[in-house]
Amino acid sequence: MDRVILHCDLNCFYASVELLSRPDLAKVPTAVCGDPASRHGIILAKNEPAKRCGVQTAETIWQARKKCPDLVLLPPHHALYREYSRKVNAVYDQYTDLVEPFGIDESWLDVTGTLHLFGGDPRQLADTLRARIRRELGLSLSVGVSFNKVFAKLGSDYKKPDATTVISRENWRRIVWPLPVWDLLYVGGAARKLLHQYGIDTIGQLASCRRSTLETLMGKLGVQLHDYANGLDTDPVRSRFDAEPVKSVGNGTTFPQNLTARRQVHDALAVLSDSVATRLRHAGLYAGGIQVTVRTPDFRDRSRQRQLPAPTHLIRELSGTAMELADQLWTPPSPIRALTVTAIHLVPEGEAYQQEDLFADPAPRRERQEQLEAAMDRIRGKYGSGAIAFGAARADHDDQEEPLP
């Protein structure tokens, strides 16, 4: 028996929530954006009139206003968005206990076991949900209905706004295969570019590729995408109350002024590594690797990652590797707009292992470092996160310092 899965996607969510209190802007091109003064001036969401003008999410404000000079800009209210997201998911909970959020404005619902309680017609249930969300919360919803999660999400994207699309066993090839390959879940910019080089621009072309060829080109991702394109996704819908394994722990920041000196960059990485290390310890996790991402003023990102000699959650070990990676990615005085440090290949505390390394710190020294950072955690827990910092992990570095040799 096939599963019955819905993917519910709130249309223009941030903008729609804002317009609940500004109905006068419903037919006016409007966007929610970050604060240009704090260098977060990008479009976070836009309404349908702005979308018709060509305004796109994640582009800069000046780019959006070139397309739409009369664009009305509103500041974001994230607490309000979280409140409405909870309200929407509370409605979904009335139809199934298998509700898996995918971001703040999207959720999968597995109604296989409960559909008979609501009339037995998947399309009718989707239409009922859309009507309820509009009537009770004033928001519009697009719903995809299918036999797996990937196709359900494709269905919610297929017609917008405020539509239901059913992708069934009978019609999925006709609907799915002509779609551009980047519509498929997890096909990002790099994968899209790589596939295009081999003449793969539609989901149908991806489906007809040899599985082994995609595995050679893209590793496990290639095999996964081949399955998706052929309707073979078996990933279950998890209840949002089931804890999802943490795959990475990261922290990033956009700076008020571009960083150009090595000392500035290293100090910033130390602060970010301190935050990541603290969160790892609180979660009882160790990092098996580190990734650093550098963003330039023109919003171009470069990333590099490295496996660590042994899993760790110590500030000094994380920050040292992060600094080495940054030095490989960046040459001063090229300006840096933002930095991100991410701990990857995480393992639980009980599974962390220590490999022997002739050049590693002796065990007593490492044990002292563990004790030191545990003491820092206790001090911060009692007096606040800013009560103590480790070494170079300070936020008040001198922006006028000369670059290190």
CORSULHU-V348552 format. One record per backbone hydrogen bond with DSSP energy under -0.5 kcal/mol. CO is the residue of the C=O (numbers start at 0). NH is the residue of the N-H. Records with the same first field share a line. If there is no record, write none. Layout:
BEGIN
CO=NH / NH
END
This chain:
BEGIN
2=4
3=110
4=145
5=7 / 108
6=8 / 143
7=9 / 106
8=141
9=12
11=15
12=16
13=17
14=18
15=19
16=19 / 20
17=20
21=24
22=25
24=27
28=71
29=46
30=73
31=43 / 44
32=75
33=35
34=37 / 39
35=38
39=41
40=60
41=33
42=57
44=31
46=50
47=51
48=52
49=54
50=53
55=58
58=42
59=63
60=64
61=65
62=66
63=67
67=70
71=30
73=32
76=79 / 80
77=81
78=82
79=83
80=84
81=85
82=86
83=87
84=88
85=89
86=90
87=91
88=92
90=93
91=94 / 95
96=98
97=109
98=100 / 239
99=107
104=9
105=101
106=7
107=99
108=5 / 110
110=113 / 114
113=116
114=117 / 119
115=118
119=121
120=124
121=125
122=126
123=127
124=128
125=129
126=130
127=131
128=132
129=133
130=134
131=135
132=136 / 137 / 138
133=137
139=10
141=8
142=164
143=6
144=166
145=4
147=151
148=152
149=153
150=154
151=155
152=156
153=157
154=158
162=142
164=144 / 166
165=167
167=171
170=174
171=175 / 176
172=176
175=178
176=203
178=202
179=182
180=183
183=186
185=187
187=191
188=192
189=193
190=194
191=195
192=196
193=197
194=197 / 199
195=198
198=200
200=180
201=205
202=206
203=207
204=208
205=208
209=213
210=214
211=215
212=216
213=217
214=218
217=220
218=221 / 222
219=223
220=224
221=225
222=226
223=227
224=228
225=229
226=231
227=230
235=237
238=241
240=242
246=345
248=342
250=340
252=338
258=335
260=264
261=265
262=266
263=267
264=268
265=269
266=270
267=271
268=272
269=273
270=274
271=275
272=276
273=277
274=278
275=279
276=280
277=281
278=282
279=283 / 284
280=283
283=348
285=346
286=311
287=307
288=343
289=305
290=341
291=303
292=339
293=301
294=336 / 337
295=298
299=295
301=293
303=291
305=289
311=286
313=317
314=318
315=319
316=320
317=321
318=322
319=323
320=324
321=325
322=326
323=327
324=328
325=329
330=333
335=258
336=254
337=294
338=252
339=292
340=250
341=290
342=248
343=287 / 288
344=287
346=285
347=350 / 351
348=351
352=310 / 354
356=359
361=365
362=366
363=367
364=368
365=369
366=370
367=371
368=372
369=373
370=374
371=375
372=376
373=377
374=378
375=379
376=380
377=381
378=382
379=383
383=386
388=390
389=392
391=393
396=398
397=400
END
